[in-house]
Amino acid sequence: MPSDFSEYLDLQLHSSRLCLRVPDEDLLPVIHDYLLRNRLFLEPWTPRVRAEFYSAAFQHKKWQQEQIQMLQKRFFKLWIFARSDTRQQQALGQVSLTNIVWGAFRSCFLGYSIDANATGQGYATEAIEATVRFAFKQLKLHRIEANIMPRNLPSIRVVQKLGFVCDGTSPKYLKINGVWEDHQHYVTRNLELE
């Protein structure tokens, strides 16, 4: 197990149709474009943010903070591209492992989003599957939890296809788009560590 995630700063994972990569500074314009393109589409499923969130300057600062968290082994994010997009000019989405806790817990939260024009094509399933495999095989995490609003049926279908099991529901768990929303806890475990 590495002492930090520096060896993964240029990581790329590949699946049959996708390339997932850790973002470097050169990718920031592509990320910014993704966020602007999907602002209204993602709004019902995400916490409210100030308008400055969508500025290039804010995204640069956010990327720097995420790099620090990654080096501290508390955070891991991959941006999703079609393998046919060899110059990686249009992101299809992102997958993140957040609040990584080590020691006896070895657990994290899973977050993800997919471009409005790329939904329903299996990209989220494919990208999450590759990320979970990496988290279990390389990072040796034991547990990954995705918290999903009960009305977000497409996201629930994605994690269920990958073997995540609902561990219960927490009322008013997260404030999403200004409203305290119930969330179901979908969990998968690394059976090789049990």
C-alpha positions as CSV (number, residue, x, y, z in Angstrom):
1,M,0.0,0.0,0.0
2,P,1.6,3.3,-1.0
3,S,2.2,6.0,1.7
4,D,0.4,8.5,-0.5
5,F,-1.4,8.5,-3.9
6,S,1.4,10.3,-5.8
7,E,2.0,7.3,-8.0
8,Y,-1.6,7.5,-9.2
9,L,-1.5,11.2,-10.2
10,D,-1.2,10.2,-13.9
11,L,-3.4,7.1,-13.6
12,Q,-5.6,6.0,-16.5
13,L,-8.0,3.1,-16.3
14,H,-9.5,1.5,-19.4
15,S,-12.7,-0.5,-19.9
16,S,-14.2,-1.7,-23.2
17,R,-15.6,1.7,-24.2
18,L,-14.0,4.2,-21.7
19,C,-10.9,5.7,-20.5
20,L,-10.9,7.1,-16.9
21,R,-8.1,9.4,-15.9
22,V,-7.0,11.4,-12.9
23,P,-7.2,15.1,-13.9
24,D,-4.2,17.2,-14.4
25,E,-4.1,20.9,-14.9
26,D,-4.4,20.6,-18.7
27,L,-7.8,18.9,-18.2
28,L,-9.3,21.9,-16.4
29,P,-10.9,23.5,-19.5
30,V,-12.6,20.2,-20.3
31,I,-13.9,19.8,-16.7
32,H,-15.1,23.4,-16.8
33,D,-17.0,22.8,-20.0
34,Y,-18.6,19.6,-18.6
35,L,-19.8,21.6,-15.5
36,L,-21.3,24.4,-17.6
37,R,-22.9,22.0,-20.0
38,N,-24.5,20.0,-17.3
39,R,-25.3,22.7,-14.7
40,L,-29.1,22.4,-15.0
41,F,-29.1,18.7,-15.5
42,L,-27.1,18.0,-12.4
43,E,-28.8,20.6,-10.2
44,P,-31.6,18.4,-8.8
45,W,-29.1,15.8,-7.6
46,T,-26.3,18.0,-6.0
47,P,-25.9,20.4,-3.2
48,R,-26.4,24.1,-4.0
49,V,-23.3,26.0,-5.0
50,R,-22.6,29.7,-5.4
51,A,-22.3,31.1,-9.0
52,E,-18.5,31.4,-8.6
53,F,-18.4,27.5,-8.5
54,Y,-18.8,27.6,-12.3
55,S,-15.9,30.0,-12.9
56,A,-12.5,28.7,-14.2
57,A,-10.7,30.3,-11.3
58,F,-12.8,28.4,-8.7
59,Q,-12.4,25.1,-10.5
60,H,-8.6,25.6,-10.6
61,K,-8.6,26.2,-6.8
62,K,-10.9,23.2,-6.3
63,W,-8.6,21.0,-8.4
64,Q,-5.6,22.1,-6.3
65,Q,-7.4,21.2,-3.1
66,E,-8.4,17.8,-4.5
67,Q,-4.7,17.2,-5.4
68,I,-3.7,17.8,-1.8
69,Q,-6.5,15.5,-0.6
70,M,-5.4,12.8,-3.0
71,L,-1.8,13.0,-1.8
72,Q,-3.2,12.6,1.7
73,K,-5.0,9.4,0.6
74,R,-8.4,10.9,1.5
75,F,-9.8,11.5,-2.0
76,F,-9.7,10.0,-5.5
77,K,-11.3,11.3,-8.7
78,L,-11.4,10.0,-12.3
79,W,-12.9,11.8,-15.3
80,I,-14.6,9.6,-17.9
81,F,-13.9,9.8,-21.6
82,A,-14.9,7.6,-24.6
83,R,-11.9,5.6,-25.8
84,S,-12.7,7.0,-29.2
85,D,-12.1,10.5,-27.9
86,T,-8.3,10.0,-28.0
87,R,-7.6,13.7,-27.4
88,Q,-10.0,13.7,-24.4
89,Q,-11.8,16.8,-25.4
90,Q,-15.3,16.0,-24.0
91,A,-15.8,14.5,-20.6
92,L,-18.7,12.0,-20.3
93,G,-18.7,12.3,-16.5
94,Q,-16.7,11.6,-13.3
95,V,-16.4,9.1,-10.5
96,S,-15.0,10.0,-7.1
97,L,-14.0,8.2,-3.9
98,T,-14.4,10.7,-1.0
99,N,-13.9,10.7,2.7
100,I,-11.5,7.7,2.5
101,V,-10.8,6.4,6.0
102,W,-8.0,3.9,6.6
103,G,-7.1,1.8,9.7
104,A,-9.7,-0.8,10.7
105,F,-12.4,0.9,8.5
106,R,-10.8,1.1,5.0
107,S,-14.0,2.7,3.6
108,C,-15.1,5.6,1.4
109,F,-18.1,7.2,-0.3
110,L,-18.7,6.9,-4.0
111,G,-19.9,9.8,-6.0
112,Y,-20.5,10.1,-9.8
113,S,-22.2,12.1,-12.5
114,I,-22.8,11.5,-16.2
115,D,-23.3,14.1,-19.0
116,A,-26.9,14.7,-19.8
117,N,-26.3,13.5,-23.4
118,A,-24.6,10.3,-22.3
119,T,-27.2,8.9,-19.9
120,G,-28.8,5.5,-20.5
121,Q,-25.9,4.1,-22.4
122,G,-24.2,2.2,-19.5
123,Y,-21.3,4.5,-19.1
124,A,-21.9,5.1,-15.4
125,T,-22.0,1.3,-14.8
126,E,-18.9,0.7,-16.8
127,A,-16.9,3.6,-15.2
128,I,-18.0,2.7,-11.6
129,E,-17.2,-1.0,-12.2
130,A,-13.6,0.0,-13.2
131,T,-13.2,2.4,-10.3
132,V,-14.5,-0.2,-7.7
133,R,-12.2,-2.8,-9.1
134,F,-9.2,-0.4,-8.8
135,A,-10.3,0.6,-5.2
136,F,-10.5,-3.0,-4.1
137,K,-7.5,-4.5,-5.9
138,Q,-5.0,-1.6,-5.8
139,L,-6.1,0.5,-2.9
140,K,-7.3,-2.4,-0.8
141,L,-10.4,-0.7,0.4
142,H,-12.9,-2.9,2.2
143,R,-16.2,-1.0,1.8
144,I,-17.6,1.6,-0.7
145,E,-20.9,3.3,0.1
146,A,-23.1,5.3,-2.4
147,N,-25.8,7.5,-0.9
148,I,-28.7,7.9,-3.3
149,M,-32.0,9.6,-3.0
150,P,-34.9,7.1,-3.3
151,R,-36.4,8.9,-6.3
152,N,-33.1,8.8,-8.2
153,L,-34.0,5.5,-9.8
154,P,-31.4,5.5,-12.6
155,S,-28.6,5.8,-10.0
156,I,-30.1,3.1,-7.9
157,R,-30.2,0.8,-11.0
158,V,-26.6,1.5,-11.7
159,V,-25.3,0.4,-8.3
160,Q,-27.7,-2.5,-8.1
161,K,-26.3,-3.9,-11.4
162,L,-22.9,-3.8,-9.8
163,G,-23.9,-5.7,-6.7
164,F,-24.3,-2.9,-4.2
165,V,-26.9,-3.7,-1.5
166,C,-29.1,-1.3,0.3
167,D,-28.0,-1.1,4.0
168,G,-30.8,1.2,5.0
169,T,-32.2,4.7,4.7
170,S,-31.4,7.9,6.6
171,P,-34.1,10.5,6.7
172,K,-33.1,14.1,5.7
173,Y,-29.5,12.8,5.3
174,L,-28.0,15.4,2.9
175,K,-29.1,18.9,1.8
176,I,-29.5,18.6,-2.0
177,N,-30.5,21.6,-4.1
178,G,-31.6,23.4,-0.9
179,V,-33.8,20.6,0.5
180,W,-32.9,18.0,3.2
181,E,-33.3,14.8,1.3
182,D,-33.7,11.1,2.5
183,H,-30.9,8.9,1.2
184,Q,-30.5,5.1,0.8
185,H,-27.1,3.7,1.7
186,Y,-25.9,1.3,-1.1
187,V,-22.8,-0.7,-0.1
188,T,-20.4,-3.1,-1.7
189,R,-17.6,-4.9,0.1
190,N,-14.2,-6.3,-0.9
191,L,-14.7,-10.0,-0.1
192,E,-11.0,-10.7,-0.7
193,L,-10.3,-8.8,2.5
194,E,-12.8,-10.7,4.6
